[in-house]
Amino acid sequence: MAKQIISDLLGDKASYLLDHQCTAIDKSTLTLPSPSHLDDVWINSNRNNQVLNSMHNLFNHGRLSGTGYCSILPVDQGIEHSAGASFAPNPIYFDPENIVKLAIEGGCNGVASTYGVLGIVSRKYAHKIPFIVKINHNEFLSLPNKYDQTLFGTIKSAWDMGAVAVGATIYWGSAESTRQLKEIGEAFEYAHQLGMATILWCYLRNNGFKVDGVDYHSAADLTGQANHLGVTLQADIIKQKLPTNNGGYLATKHGKTSPLVYDKLTTDHPIDLTRYQVINCYSGKVGLINSGGESKGASDTAEAVYTAVINKRAGGTGLILGRKAFQRPMADGVKLLNTVQDVYLDNTITIA
């Protein structure tokens, strides 16, 4: 029944996505999500026992518990996009408690938000759902707007409030990325020492990534390299936008690439483009979660399912979806989150 609902939501794209077989990068070359993922990968790593315990807590909570997949509710948009722009469609989420309630009711593995949001309700909820504290943000109150990620709070305060993980953004490709790399590398190292897992938002930011009217900020080759930089910082999970095109390196004529990336390792199919993102996460050893994107209204559920199917069939680990869920009545947000989770719970939706 779930697959039929998912197929209906995909509409004329159902066969295109559900029947696709990847011939560019064979699934046998990847480490795929599974109930034993921690034992298969991370027990062999340099992560300490407390980090493994934190990752276990994250992957064994909510409706996807024990599957190896992850559904996260992220609500940090009030810093960059403004609280008004983010919460005016549903003002109950000005109250941080409702953010956590949505994650719990929605069966999420964890809730990702700001120091302020999670800190003000930490004693009531930190033991009820895994907390992921987002440690840096860009903000648009400054005039003119700037595009820089700045640290808020400290790693120790995230640990003290009971967080199992911290999250951060690096704007790869930006003039500020070198400083951000150093800051977040040090922050992640300390988070690991204290026993928290780390999630990196591997976003691109450079006006030079727009060439001849085409935006390559979500190109598979550029985002794949951003992922590879992220896992080099020892991020335990990578968050990335779904790829919308390819050939960013070819268009910008900067950096280095190989013709094989385009001739052998990718096609123009979205599952194959996303698989290139996965292979750049140490061939799937580090989980890739794709972002849900902005809310567009009536099409949100179909778009979220579209992203989830691509992520799962590519070999990804899950979805991190916020605005599509919280910019609507809570019951509708819960239903949307559950529908996305059903993609990962349906064993008939296989790895391509």
ChimeraX attribute file (.defattr): number of C-alpha atoms within 10 A of each C-alpha:
attribute: neighborCount
match mode: 1-to-1
recipient: residues
	/A:1	7
	/A:2	13
	/A:3	16
	/A:4	10
	/A:5	13
	/A:6	23
	/A:7	19
	/A:8	13
	/A:9	18
	/A:10	21
	/A:11	13
	/A:12	10
	/A:13	12
	/A:14	17
	/A:15	11
	/A:16	14
	/A:17	20
	/A:18	21
	/A:19	12
	/A:20	15
	/A:21	17
	/A:22	18
	/A:23	13
	/A:24	17
	/A:25	18
	/A:26	14
	/A:27	20
	/A:28	7
	/A:29	10
	/A:30	18
	/A:31	21
	/A:32	22
	/A:33	23
	/A:34	14
	/A:35	14
	/A:36	12
	/A:37	21
	/A:38	19
	/A:39	11
	/A:40	13
	/A:41	13
	/A:42	18
	/A:43	13
	/A:44	9
	/A:45	9
	/A:46	10
	/A:47	17
	/A:48	15
	/A:49	12
	/A:50	16
	/A:51	23
	/A:52	20
	/A:53	16
	/A:54	19
	/A:55	22
	/A:56	18
	/A:57	17
	/A:58	27
	/A:59	24
	/A:60	20
	/A:61	20
	/A:62	22
	/A:63	20
	/A:64	21
	/A:65	20
	/A:66	18
	/A:67	17
	/A:68	20
	/A:69	28
	/A:70	28
	/A:71	30
	/A:72	26
	/A:73	28
	/A:74	24
	/A:75	25
	/A:76	23
	/A:77	19
	/A:78	18
	/A:79	17
	/A:80	17
	/A:81	15
	/A:82	15
	/A:83	15
	/A:84	13
	/A:85	11
	/A:86	23
	/A:87	20
	/A:88	13
	/A:89	14
	/A:90	14
	/A:91	15
	/A:92	17
	/A:93	21
	/A:94	16
	/A:95	11
	/A:96	18
	/A:97	17
	/A:98	14
	/A:99	23
	/A:100	29
	/A:101	17
	/A:102	21
	/A:103	28
	/A:104	22
	/A:105	16
	/A:106	26
	/A:107	23
	/A:108	28
	/A:109	24
	/A:110	29
	/A:111	27
	/A:112	27
	/A:113	25
	/A:114	25
	/A:115	21
	/A:116	15
	/A:117	19
	/A:118	27
	/A:119	22
	/A:120	13
	/A:121	14
	/A:122	21
	/A:123	12
	/A:124	11
	/A:125	19
	/A:126	19
	/A:127	11
	/A:128	13
	/A:129	22
	/A:130	29
	/A:131	28
	/A:132	30
	/A:133	33
	/A:134	29
	/A:135	22
	/A:136	25
	/A:137	20
	/A:138	19
	/A:139	18
	/A:140	15
	/A:141	12
	/A:142	8
	/A:143	6
	/A:144	7
	/A:145	11
	/A:146	11
	/A:147	17
	/A:148	20
	/A:149	20
	/A:150	16
	/A:151	18
	/A:152	13
	/A:153	15
	/A:154	15
	/A:155	23
	/A:156	13
	/A:157	13
	/A:158	25
	/A:159	18
	/A:160	11
	/A:161	19
	/A:162	20
	/A:163	28
	/A:164	28
	/A:165	28
	/A:166	27
	/A:167	24
	/A:168	24
	/A:169	26
	/A:170	28
	/A:171	22
	/A:172	24
	/A:173	18
	/A:174	17
	/A:175	13
	/A:176	15
	/A:177	18
	/A:178	13
	/A:179	12
	/A:180	22
	/A:181	18
	/A:182	12
	/A:183	15
	/A:184	21
	/A:185	17
	/A:186	13
	/A:187	21
	/A:188	26
	/A:189	18
	/A:190	14
	/A:191	22
	/A:192	25
	/A:193	14
	/A:194	16
	/A:195	22
	/A:196	29
	/A:197	29
	/A:198	27
	/A:199	27
	/A:200	24
	/A:201	24
	/A:202	23
	/A:203	21
	/A:204	23
	/A:205	17
	/A:206	14
	/A:207	12
	/A:208	14
	/A:209	21
	/A:210	14
	/A:211	12
	/A:212	8
	/A:213	6
	/A:214	11
	/A:215	16
	/A:216	26
	/A:217	24
	/A:218	20
	/A:219	23
	/A:220	30
	/A:221	27
	/A:222	26
	/A:223	27
	/A:224	24
	/A:225	18
	/A:226	25
	/A:227	31
	/A:228	19
	/A:229	18
	/A:230	28
	/A:231	22
	/A:232	12
	/A:233	18
	/A:234	20
	/A:235	27
	/A:236	24
	/A:237	23
	/A:238	27
	/A:239	25
	/A:240	25
	/A:241	24
	/A:242	24
	/A:243	24
	/A:244	16
	/A:245	19
	/A:246	23
	/A:247	16
	/A:248	23
	/A:249	18
	/A:250	15
	/A:251	16
	/A:252	14
	/A:253	10
	/A:254	11
	/A:255	8
	/A:256	7
	/A:257	16
	/A:258	9
	/A:259	9
	/A:260	9
	/A:261	16
	/A:262	18
	/A:263	10
	/A:264	11
	/A:265	17
	/A:266	23
	/A:267	18
	/A:268	12
	/A:269	16
	/A:270	22
	/A:271	29
	/A:272	26
	/A:273	26
	/A:274	30
	/A:275	34
	/A:276	27
	/A:277	34
	/A:278	29
	/A:279	25
	/A:280	22
	/A:281	29
	/A:282	16
	/A:283	18
	/A:284	23
	/A:285	22
	/A:286	27
	/A:287	28
	/A:288	33
	/A:289	29
	/A:290	26
	/A:291	22
	/A:292	25
	/A:293	17
	/A:294	14
	/A:295	20
	/A:296	12
	/A:297	10
	/A:298	9
	/A:299	11
	/A:300	18
	/A:301	24
	/A:302	19
	/A:303	18
	/A:304	25
	/A:305	24
	/A:306	22
	/A:307	22
	/A:308	28
	/A:309	25
	/A:310	24
	/A:311	28
	/A:312	27
	/A:313	26
	/A:314	30
	/A:315	28
	/A:316	30
	/A:317	28
	/A:318	28
	/A:319	29
	/A:320	25
	/A:321	24
	/A:322	25
	/A:323	22
	/A:324	23
	/A:325	28
	/A:326	29
	/A:327	22
	/A:328	19
	/A:329	13
	/A:330	20
	/A:331	13
	/A:332	16
	/A:333	22
	/A:334	21
	/A:335	16
	/A:336	23
	/A:337	28
	/A:338	19
	/A:339	21
	/A:340	24
	/A:341	24
	/A:342	20
	/A:343	24
	/A:344	26
	/A:345	18
	/A:346	13
	/A:347	10
	/A:348	11
	/A:349	18
	/A:350	16
	/A:351	21
	/A:352	21
